[in-house]
Structures are given as C-alpha cells and as structure tokens.
Amino acid sequence: MRYPFRKALLLSTATFALIAAPVLLNATPVSDITTVAAGNDKGKSSKSKGSSKSKSSSSSSKSGGASGKSKSAASRTASVGVEAKGGKQKNIHAQLAGLNSLKRNINGLMNSSDPRMVQLRSYVANSAALEIATRDLIAAQTDLGAAVGAFDSYVDATVTNAGLVAYDGSGVYNDPSVSDLQARQAELSATLANDPANAAAQAEYDALNATLQTIASSAELEAIRTQQGVISGLESDIAGYQSLTTEDSLRAALLAAANDNRMADAGGDAYLTPEIMNWAEQTLGVGDSRGLIDAYVAQQ
C-alpha cells in the first residue's frame, strides 16, 4: 500500500532526527529537520524536485483484500483419505475423532476446560490478535497520512507568516518543502562563510533559522512522531503474532487435541492428512476462510 505524501518525507520508526546545522557569525544554531525513510518530498508534478514513493510494510487484513492470517499449504493440497482395515477409506468425521470438538461455537472452544484444547485456544487467540493488529495498522497508516497533510499546511502557513524574502531574488520561498528550506539554509551558510559582511544574507539566514526552529518544535511534527510510534508498535506486534500462527503452530495445536489412539494408528504426525488440515483451516477460518477465528475477532 502506497501513500503519496507531500512535504514531509514519510517518517521511519526513528522519526525526524534533529541535526545541528552550521553556526555562522551571530546566527542561532538551527536544528535540521531530516528524515531517514524515503517518501514524496513535495508530490507536485509541476515541480522538478526528485521524489520517491514509500512502501508501508504491513500485512493486509481480510477486509483489505488479503488475509493477515497464515495461509497453510494444506488448503491447497488434494485431499487424501485414511484407509481403515480392509482397504476402505474412513470418512472425514471418523478421521477427526477428538478434533470434532472444533465444531462447537467460539464460546464453547475458548471456555473449554479440556487440556487438549489449550494450544488450539492459543492459536485462535493469536490469530485473532493478528487480524486486529493488521486492521489497526491500516488505520494508523491512514492517520499518518492525515498528520503529514496537516504538517504540509502548517509549513505553508509558517513560511508565509514569517515573511521570508530571498536577498538574491531567489523564488525558493514560493510554496517550499522542508528540504527546500534546509537547502536554502545550507546555501546561505556557504555564502556567509565566503562573505561574512553580507548583511542581507545574514538577515535572511537568521529569519530562516527561526522559522525552521518553529517547525521543528511544532505540534504538527510531534503528531507525526507519535503516529510513527504507533505504527512501529503495531508492526512489532504483527511480527510476533505471525510467528505464533504459522502452519507448524497449527499442526502442533491439532496434534495436541487429537486422540492418541488415532495418531498411533496413523503413525504420529501422518495423522494430519491434507484432508484433515483443509477441514481444520476452514473450520477455524485460516487464510481466506471464515470460521472460529473471525467469530473471536468479532467479540473483541
């Protein structure tokens, strides 16, 4: 999912870094507002400024078009029956035995006192948490876009109110981005280093420094930092939940819930045939299926 932001380059989890700019003559040190993630600097096609788009690294929820839940390969594998004595195949319900407990509703599963269901309850809870965190991440990214838009407007208003005028007639202050202001700051720095007596350049430099300081301490910039913190936390949560809802996690939970005698007859892990895995995924609601996990999400 891409978000074409304007002036404020899309922030990384580290947020805006404030790096001291050169100090010339009697000028006040100015914090240089920088970003460490790629994004659109201005986003206006009429400008010739370079830009790059930022990708959000996140899982999509079902409502976003792709599931945040793990999609098992078993659901894409042809069903294989389990042969009973005499060469006849057992039907799926006979194969399930203890796993038929998954046919109960979500309250029956999550409130079960059966110790064999502990891992399955954890799998459902973690899968639901993954869905919720994925949904919240998408919302947080939308909020970040709004915060960046508000920051853009704030920069416009701040520059206008400051009445900045280029001593050399440059049009840099005509709807500038933050990076434009920083570039002008560096340019004035170099000019004053070569011509310390240039009073007009010094006056512009001082006014620009004050403007950048105002922007750096603004509530609009702080809102972006805060939203990036929210996104970082959700991305970390999602990574954790993904590690707890792998296909191996599901298989381990199903084996813990299965009847020992059925597993022994099948030779252990072989009990979880593609047919049983496909049934379990659909019943639980893994991947694009809807099932117990979705019912648990709805209760949260």
C-alpha atoms as a printed R data frame, in Angstrom:
    type eleno elety resid chain resno       x       y       z
1   ATOM     1    CA   MET     A     1   0.000   0.000   0.000
2   ATOM     2    CA   ARG     A     2   1.475   3.349  -1.008
3   ATOM     3    CA   TYR     A     3   0.851   6.739   0.470
4   ATOM     4    CA   PRO     A     4   1.892   9.708  -1.754
5   ATOM     5    CA   PHE     A     5   2.815  12.226   0.910
6   ATOM     6    CA   ARG     A     6   3.922  15.784   0.155
7   ATOM     7    CA   LYS     A     7   6.413  17.972   2.012
8   ATOM     8    CA   ALA     A     8   7.298  15.813   4.981
9   ATOM     9    CA   LEU     A     9   9.142  12.767   3.728
10  ATOM    10    CA   LEU     A    10   7.402   9.666   5.095
11  ATOM    11    CA   LEU     A    11   8.909   9.147   8.503
12  ATOM    12    CA   SER     A    12  10.559   5.972   9.677
13  ATOM    13    CA   THR     A    13  10.127   4.473  13.122
14  ATOM    14    CA   ALA     A    14  13.083   6.578  14.237
15  ATOM    15    CA   THR     A    15  11.037   9.719  13.418
16  ATOM    16    CA   PHE     A    16  12.565  13.043  12.485
17  ATOM    17    CA   ALA     A    17  16.180  13.411  13.557
18  ATOM    18    CA   LEU     A    18  17.284  16.856  14.628
19  ATOM    19    CA   ILE     A    19  20.852  17.516  13.472
20  ATOM    20    CA   ALA     A    20  22.620  20.753  14.292
21  ATOM    21    CA   ALA     A    21  23.311  22.999  11.320
22  ATOM    22    CA   PRO     A    22  26.442  25.138  10.903
23  ATOM    23    CA   VAL     A    23  26.658  28.267  13.041
24  ATOM    24    CA   LEU     A    24  27.853  31.417  11.294
25  ATOM    25    CA   LEU     A    25  28.705  34.707  12.902
26  ATOM    26    CA   ASN     A    26  25.968  35.610  15.390
27  ATOM    27    CA   ALA     A    27  23.374  33.252  13.956
28  ATOM    28    CA   THR     A    28  21.469  30.991  16.342
29  ATOM    29    CA   PRO     A    29  22.158  27.239  15.894
30  ATOM    30    CA   VAL     A    30  19.306  25.733  13.878
31  ATOM    31    CA   SER     A    31  18.026  22.175  14.050
32  ATOM    32    CA   ASP     A    32  17.993  20.488  10.681
33  ATOM    33    CA   ILE     A    33  14.717  18.591  10.250
34  ATOM    34    CA   THR     A    34  15.582  15.416   8.394
35  ATOM    35    CA   THR     A    35  14.025  12.053   7.670
36  ATOM    36    CA   VAL     A    36  15.583   8.645   7.178
37  ATOM    37    CA   ALA     A    37  12.811   6.947   5.186
38  ATOM    38    CA   ALA     A    38  12.042   7.557   1.518
39  ATOM    39    CA   GLY     A    39   8.849   9.320   0.556
40  ATOM    40    CA   ASN     A    40   7.468  12.100  -1.630
41  ATOM    41    CA   ASP     A    41   9.115  15.390  -0.719
42  ATOM    42    CA   LYS     A    42   6.515  17.551  -2.368
43  ATOM    43    CA   GLY     A    43   4.349  15.376  -4.558
44  ATOM    44    CA   LYS     A    44   3.540  18.128  -7.103
45  ATOM    45    CA   SER     A    45   4.067  17.127 -10.706
46  ATOM    46    CA   SER     A    46   4.645  20.747 -11.671
47  ATOM    47    CA   LYS     A    47   7.870  20.802  -9.668
48  ATOM    48    CA   SER     A    48  11.119  19.237 -10.838
49  ATOM    49    CA   LYS     A    49  12.128  18.078  -7.383
50  ATOM    50    CA   GLY     A    50  13.136  14.435  -7.077
51  ATOM    51    CA   SER     A    51  10.841  12.176  -5.119
52  ATOM    52    CA   SER     A    52  10.403   8.550  -4.276
53  ATOM    53    CA   LYS     A    53   7.408   6.633  -3.029
54  ATOM    54    CA   SER     A    54   7.284   4.913   0.293
55  ATOM    55    CA   LYS     A    55   6.002   1.454   0.846
56  ATOM    56    CA   SER     A    56   4.279   0.517   4.074
57  ATOM    57    CA   SER     A    57   5.423  -2.855   5.247
58  ATOM    58    CA   SER     A    58   2.414  -4.471   6.686
59  ATOM    59    CA   SER     A    59   0.086  -7.419   6.328
60  ATOM    60    CA   SER     A    60  -3.348  -6.731   4.885
61  ATOM    61    CA   SER     A    61  -6.462  -7.755   6.743
62  ATOM    62    CA   LYS     A    62  -9.249  -9.728   5.097
63  ATOM    63    CA   SER     A    63 -11.191  -6.506   4.638
64  ATOM    64    CA   GLY     A    64  -8.140  -5.067   2.841
65  ATOM    65    CA   GLY     A    65  -8.072  -7.854   0.279
66  ATOM    66    CA   ALA     A    66  -5.523 -10.291   1.719
67  ATOM    67    CA   SER     A    67  -5.565 -12.157   4.967
68  ATOM    68    CA   GLY     A    68  -3.297 -11.312   7.889
69  ATOM    69    CA   LYS     A    69  -3.685 -14.916   8.984
70  ATOM    70    CA   SER     A    70  -1.290 -17.639   7.920
71  ATOM    71    CA   LYS     A    71  -2.400 -19.476   4.795
72  ATOM    72    CA   SER     A    72  -1.496 -23.139   5.079
73  ATOM    73    CA   ALA     A    73  -0.256 -25.063   2.102
74  ATOM    74    CA   ALA     A    74  -2.535 -27.889   3.169
75  ATOM    75    CA   SER     A    75  -5.573 -25.939   1.994
76  ATOM    76    CA   ARG     A    76  -4.154 -26.048  -1.498
77  ATOM    77    CA   THR     A    77  -3.296 -29.742  -1.418
78  ATOM    78    CA   ALA     A    78  -5.506 -32.517  -2.726
79  ATOM    79    CA   SER     A    79  -7.393 -34.479  -0.083
80  ATOM    80    CA   VAL     A    80  -6.008 -37.864   0.899
81  ATOM    81    CA   GLY     A    81  -8.230 -40.331   2.747
82  ATOM    82    CA   VAL     A    82  -7.117 -42.585   5.587
83  ATOM    83    CA   GLU     A    83  -7.630 -46.229   4.906
84  ATOM    84    CA   ALA     A    84  -9.303 -48.362   7.533
85  ATOM    85    CA   LYS     A    85  -8.706 -52.099   7.883
86  ATOM    86    CA   GLY     A    86  -9.850 -53.895   4.765
87  ATOM    87    CA   GLY     A    87  -8.707 -51.092   2.451
88  ATOM    88    CA   LYS     A    88 -11.797 -48.906   2.834
89  ATOM    89    CA   GLN     A    89 -11.384 -45.169   3.389
90  ATOM    90    CA   LYS     A    90 -12.691 -43.631   6.592
91  ATOM    91    CA   ASN     A    91 -14.898 -40.588   6.104
92  ATOM    92    CA   ILE     A    92 -13.648 -37.241   7.373
93  ATOM    93    CA   HIS     A    93 -15.759 -37.334  10.534
94  ATOM    94    CA   ALA     A    94 -14.394 -40.713  11.505
95  ATOM    95    CA   GLN     A    95 -10.871 -39.448  10.898
96  ATOM    96    CA   LEU     A    96 -11.399 -36.378  13.077
97  ATOM    97    CA   ALA     A    97 -12.466 -38.150  16.245
98  ATOM    98    CA   GLY     A    98 -11.437 -35.733  19.035
99  ATOM    99    CA   LEU     A    99 -10.968 -32.894  16.552
100 ATOM   100    CA   ASN     A   100 -14.740 -32.850  16.126
101 ATOM   101    CA   SER     A   101 -14.601 -30.588  19.199
102 ATOM   102    CA   LEU     A   102 -13.845 -27.764  16.744
103 ATOM   103    CA   LYS     A   103 -17.453 -27.972  15.582
104 ATOM   104    CA   ARG     A   104 -18.553 -26.190  18.757
105 ATOM   105    CA   ASN     A   105 -19.089 -22.427  18.701
106 ATOM   106    CA   ILE     A   106 -16.353 -19.983  19.658
107 ATOM   107    CA   ASN     A   107 -17.522 -19.690  23.262
108 ATOM   108    CA   GLY     A   108 -17.533 -23.450  23.641
109 ATOM   109    CA   LEU     A   109 -13.969 -23.669  22.344
110 ATOM   110    CA   MET     A   110 -12.488 -20.741  24.263
111 ATOM   111    CA   ASN     A   111 -14.203 -21.726  27.529
112 ATOM   112    CA   SER     A   112 -13.367 -25.403  27.239
113 ATOM   113    CA   SER     A   113 -11.681 -26.975  30.258
114 ATOM   114    CA   ASP     A   114 -10.237 -29.767  28.119
115 ATOM   115    CA   PRO     A   115  -6.423 -29.529  28.454
116 ATOM   116    CA   ARG     A   116  -6.081 -30.884  24.910
117 ATOM   117    CA   MET     A   117  -7.640 -27.663  23.617
118 ATOM   118    CA   VAL     A   118  -5.123 -25.298  25.259
119 ATOM   119    CA   GLN     A   119  -2.884 -24.920  22.206
120 ATOM   120    CA   LEU     A   120  -5.841 -24.546  19.867
121 ATOM   121    CA   ARG     A   121  -7.288 -21.794  22.054
122 ATOM   122    CA   SER     A   122  -3.922 -20.020  21.953
123 ATOM   123    CA   TYR     A   123  -3.767 -20.395  18.168
124 ATOM   124    CA   VAL     A   124  -7.232 -18.877  17.788
125 ATOM   125    CA   ALA     A   125  -6.448 -16.012  20.196
126 ATOM   126    CA   ASN     A   126  -3.148 -15.185  18.473
127 ATOM   127    CA   SER     A   127  -4.735 -15.384  15.014
128 ATOM   128    CA   ALA     A   128  -7.484 -13.015  16.132
129 ATOM   129    CA   ALA     A   129  -4.907 -10.641  17.616
130 ATOM   130    CA   LEU     A   130  -3.041 -10.708  14.284
131 ATOM   131    CA   GLU     A   131  -6.219  -9.772  12.430
132 ATOM   132    CA   ILE     A   132  -6.954  -6.915  14.830
133 ATOM   133    CA   ALA     A   133  -3.372  -5.570  14.769
134 ATOM   134    CA   THR     A   134  -3.351  -5.711  10.959
135 ATOM   135    CA   ARG     A   135  -6.622  -3.787  10.808
136 ATOM   136    CA   ASP     A   136  -5.301  -1.232  13.312
137 ATOM   137    CA   LEU     A   137  -2.088  -0.810  11.313
138 ATOM   138    CA   ILE     A   138  -4.022   0.121   8.181
139 ATOM   139    CA   ALA     A   139  -5.999   2.679  10.199
140 ATOM   140    CA   ALA     A   140  -2.778   4.049  11.733
141 ATOM   141    CA   GLN     A   141  -1.218   4.476   8.298
142 ATOM   142    CA   THR     A   142  -4.274   6.432   7.220
143 ATOM   143    CA   ASP     A   143  -3.924   8.623  10.305
144 ATOM   144    CA   LEU     A   144  -0.255   9.158   9.458
145 ATOM   145    CA   GLY     A   145  -1.275  10.411   6.027
146 ATOM   146    CA   ALA     A   146  -3.637  12.904   7.658
147 ATOM   147    CA   ALA     A   147  -0.884  14.035  10.057
148 ATOM   148    CA   VAL     A   148   1.534  14.585   7.180
149 ATOM   149    CA   GLY     A   149  -1.115  16.578   5.318
150 ATOM   150    CA   ALA     A   150  -1.626  18.768   8.379
151 ATOM   151    CA   PHE     A   151   2.140  19.260   8.628
152 ATOM   152    CA   ASP     A   152   2.268  20.319   4.974
153 ATOM   153    CA   SER     A   153  -0.348  23.001   5.601
154 ATOM   154    CA   TYR     A   154   1.460  24.125   8.742
155 ATOM   155    CA   VAL     A   155   4.738  24.558   6.852
156 ATOM   156    CA   ASP     A   156   2.962  26.637   4.196
157 ATOM   157    CA   ALA     A   157   1.388  28.887   6.827
158 ATOM   158    CA   THR     A   158   4.583  29.220   8.874
159 ATOM   159    CA   VAL     A   159   6.698  30.233   5.880
160 ATOM   160    CA   THR     A   160   4.055  32.733   4.747
161 ATOM   161    CA   ASN     A   161   3.706  34.270   8.216
162 ATOM   162    CA   ALA     A   162   7.484  34.551   8.581
163 ATOM   163    CA   GLY     A   163   7.609  36.779   5.520
164 ATOM   164    CA   LEU     A   164  10.854  35.207   4.320
165 ATOM   165    CA   VAL     A   165  12.445  37.031   1.398
166 ATOM   166    CA   ALA     A   166  15.494  35.815  -0.519
167 ATOM   167    CA   TYR     A   167  18.156  38.518  -0.531
168 ATOM   168    CA   ASP     A   168  19.278  37.460  -4.025
169 ATOM   169    CA   GLY     A   169  15.796  37.295  -5.576
170 ATOM   170    CA   SER     A   170  15.512  33.516  -5.440
171 ATOM   171    CA   GLY     A   171  11.972  32.086  -5.558
172 ATOM   172    CA   VAL     A   172  12.787  29.405  -3.003
173 ATOM   173    CA   TYR     A   173  10.076  30.609  -0.607
174 ATOM   174    CA   ASN     A   174   7.279  30.121  -3.131
175 ATOM   175    CA   ASP     A   175   5.493  27.095  -1.637
176 ATOM   176    CA   PRO     A   176   8.690  25.400  -0.409
177 ATOM   177    CA   SER     A   177   9.110  21.977   1.162
178 ATOM   178    CA   VAL     A   178  11.117  21.467   4.348
179 ATOM   179    CA   SER     A   179  14.001  20.116   2.279
180 ATOM   180    CA   ASP     A   180  13.884  23.304   0.180
181 ATOM   181    CA   LEU     A   181  14.246  25.368   3.343
182 ATOM   182    CA   GLN     A   182  17.129  23.225   4.524
183 ATOM   183    CA   ALA     A   183  18.851  23.514   1.169
184 ATOM   184    CA   ARG     A   184  18.488  27.303   1.328
185 ATOM   185    CA   GLN     A   185  19.887  27.261   4.849
186 ATOM   186    CA   ALA     A   186  22.985  25.415   3.606
187 ATOM   187    CA   GLU     A   187  23.315  27.797   0.674
188 ATOM   188    CA   LEU     A   188  23.195  30.848   2.960
189 ATOM   189    CA   SER     A   189  25.719  29.187   5.244
190 ATOM   190    CA   ALA     A   190  28.166  28.852   2.364
191 ATOM   191    CA   THR     A   191  27.523  32.442   1.229
192 ATOM   192    CA   LEU     A   192  28.252  33.839   4.700
193 ATOM   193    CA   ALA     A   193  31.365  31.716   5.039
194 ATOM   194    CA   ASN     A   194  32.744  33.412   1.910
195 ATOM   195    CA   ASP     A   195  31.276  36.864   2.615
196 ATOM   196    CA   PRO     A   196  30.806  37.410   6.379
197 ATOM   197    CA   ALA     A   197  29.887  41.064   5.829
198 ATOM   198    CA   ASN     A   198  26.845  40.227   3.692
199 ATOM   199    CA   ALA     A   199  24.198  41.746   5.981
200 ATOM   200    CA   ALA     A   200  21.251  40.864   3.713
201 ATOM   201    CA   ALA     A   201  22.269  37.215   3.592
202 ATOM   202    CA   GLN     A   202  22.792  37.213   7.368
203 ATOM   203    CA   ALA     A   203  19.319  38.670   7.988
204 ATOM   204    CA   GLU     A   204  17.697  36.065   5.763
205 ATOM   205    CA   TYR     A   205  19.715  33.304   7.399
206 ATOM   206    CA   ASP     A   206  18.613  34.370  10.884
207 ATOM   207    CA   ALA     A   207  14.954  34.564   9.843
208 ATOM   208    CA   LEU     A   208  15.150  31.160   8.154
209 ATOM   209    CA   ASN     A   209  16.784  29.609  11.222
210 ATOM   210    CA   ALA     A   210  13.973  30.914  13.406
211 ATOM   211    CA   THR     A   211  11.375  29.506  11.007
212 ATOM   212    CA   LEU     A   212  12.989  26.065  10.991
213 ATOM   213    CA   GLN     A   213  13.175  26.098  14.776
214 ATOM   214    CA   THR     A   214   9.462  26.856  14.920
215 ATOM   215    CA   ILE     A   215   8.700  23.991  12.542
216 ATOM   216    CA   ALA     A   216  10.933  21.597  14.487
217 ATOM   217    CA   SER     A   217   9.080  22.284  17.752
218 ATOM   218    CA   SER     A   218   5.578  22.242  16.259
219 ATOM   219    CA   ALA     A   219   2.688  20.101  17.471
220 ATOM   220    CA   GLU     A   220   2.162  19.053  13.853
221 ATOM   221    CA   LEU     A   221   5.611  17.494  13.698
222 ATOM   222    CA   GLU     A   222   5.108  15.862  17.103
223 ATOM   223    CA   ALA     A   223   1.850  14.326  15.847
224 ATOM   224    CA   ILE     A   224   3.802  12.625  13.057
225 ATOM   225    CA   ARG     A   225   6.367  11.308  15.541
226 ATOM   226    CA   THR     A   226   3.580   9.951  17.738
227 ATOM   227    CA   GLN     A   227   1.824   8.249  14.855
228 ATOM   228    CA   GLN     A   228   5.069   6.664  13.713
229 ATOM   229    CA   GLY     A   229   5.465   5.240  17.215
230 ATOM   230    CA   VAL     A   230   2.004   3.702  16.971
231 ATOM   231    CA   ILE     A   231   2.862   2.163  13.604
232 ATOM   232    CA   SER     A   232   6.168   0.812  14.863
233 ATOM   233    CA   GLY     A   233   4.456  -0.845  17.822
234 ATOM   234    CA   LEU     A   234   1.799  -2.443  15.623
235 ATOM   235    CA   GLU     A   235   4.402  -3.726  13.166
236 ATOM   236    CA   SER     A   236   6.246  -5.340  16.068
237 ATOM   237    CA   ASP     A   237   3.025  -6.900  17.375
238 ATOM   238    CA   ILE     A   238   2.171  -8.253  13.939
239 ATOM   239    CA   ALA     A   239   5.580  -9.882  13.573
240 ATOM   240    CA   GLY     A   240   5.121 -11.550  16.956
241 ATOM   241    CA   TYR     A   241   1.629 -12.843  16.174
242 ATOM   242    CA   GLN     A   242   2.753 -14.098  12.777
243 ATOM   243    CA   SER     A   243   5.424 -16.223  14.455
244 ATOM   244    CA   LEU     A   244   2.726 -17.773  16.670
245 ATOM   245    CA   THR     A   245   0.293 -18.564  13.861
246 ATOM   246    CA   THR     A   246   2.442 -20.461  11.381
247 ATOM   247    CA   GLU     A   247   1.323 -23.724   9.802
248 ATOM   248    CA   ASP     A   248   3.664 -25.551  12.183
249 ATOM   249    CA   SER     A   249   1.897 -23.860  15.113
250 ATOM   250    CA   LEU     A   250  -1.473 -25.034  13.819
251 ATOM   251    CA   ARG     A   251  -0.242 -28.584  13.261
252 ATOM   252    CA   ALA     A   252   1.181 -28.735  16.777
253 ATOM   253    CA   ALA     A   253  -2.117 -27.496  18.224
254 ATOM   254    CA   LEU     A   254  -4.133 -30.048  16.228
255 ATOM   255    CA   LEU     A   255  -1.859 -32.896  17.245
256 ATOM   256    CA   ALA     A   256  -2.215 -31.865  20.907
257 ATOM   257    CA   ALA     A   257  -6.019 -32.007  20.523
258 ATOM   258    CA   ALA     A   258  -6.133 -35.271  18.583
259 ATOM   259    CA   ASN     A   259  -6.879 -38.699  20.068
260 ATOM   260    CA   ASP     A   260  -3.722 -40.607  20.961
261 ATOM   261    CA   ASN     A   261  -5.050 -43.863  19.501
262 ATOM   262    CA   ARG     A   262  -5.868 -42.252  16.157
263 ATOM   263    CA   MET     A   263  -2.403 -40.727  15.992
264 ATOM   264    CA   ALA     A   264  -0.839 -44.071  16.884
265 ATOM   265    CA   ASP     A   265  -2.818 -45.857  14.169
266 ATOM   266    CA   ALA     A   266  -1.732 -43.258  11.608
267 ATOM   267    CA   GLY     A   267   1.910 -43.277  12.668
268 ATOM   268    CA   GLY     A   268   2.066 -39.983  14.563
269 ATOM   269    CA   ASP     A   269   2.242 -36.760  12.573
270 ATOM   270    CA   ALA     A   270   0.913 -38.560   9.493
271 ATOM   271    CA   TYR     A   271  -2.497 -38.393  11.180
272 ATOM   272    CA   LEU     A   272  -2.809 -34.806   9.927
273 ATOM   273    CA   THR     A   273  -3.634 -35.650   6.337
274 ATOM   274    CA   PRO     A   274  -4.197 -32.843   3.814
275 ATOM   275    CA   GLU     A   275  -7.920 -33.588   4.145
276 ATOM   276    CA   ILE     A   276  -7.889 -33.071   7.911
277 ATOM   277    CA   MET     A   277  -5.736 -29.943   7.624
278 ATOM   278    CA   ASN     A   278  -8.064 -28.477   4.999
279 ATOM   279    CA   TRP     A   279 -11.095 -29.164   7.213
280 ATOM   280    CA   ALA     A   280  -9.400 -27.638  10.268
281 ATOM   281    CA   GLU     A   281  -8.336 -24.496   8.375
282 ATOM   282    CA   GLN     A   282 -11.828 -23.922   7.038
283 ATOM   283    CA   THR     A   283 -13.427 -24.551  10.417
284 ATOM   284    CA   LEU     A   284 -11.027 -22.216  12.214
285 ATOM   285    CA   GLY     A   285 -11.090 -19.587   9.480
286 ATOM   286    CA   VAL     A   286  -7.437 -19.661   8.432
287 ATOM   287    CA   GLY     A   287  -6.482 -17.572   5.420
288 ATOM   288    CA   ASP     A   288  -9.460 -16.538   3.293
289 ATOM   289    CA   SER     A   289 -11.847 -18.892   5.078
290 ATOM   290    CA   ARG     A   290 -14.242 -17.589   7.699
291 ATOM   291    CA   GLY     A   291 -14.653 -19.502  10.928
292 ATOM   292    CA   LEU     A   292 -13.951 -19.537  14.635
293 ATOM   293    CA   ILE     A   293 -11.117 -17.004  14.432
294 ATOM   294    CA   ASP     A   294 -13.428 -14.468  12.804
295 ATOM   295    CA   ALA     A   295 -16.061 -15.121  15.451
296 ATOM   296    CA   TYR     A   296 -13.470 -14.429  18.154
297 ATOM   297    CA   VAL     A   297 -12.363 -11.208  16.439
298 ATOM   298    CA   ALA     A   298 -15.977 -10.040  16.416
299 ATOM   299    CA   GLN     A   299 -16.142 -10.475  20.204
300 ATOM   300    CA   GLN     A   300 -13.094  -8.288  20.888
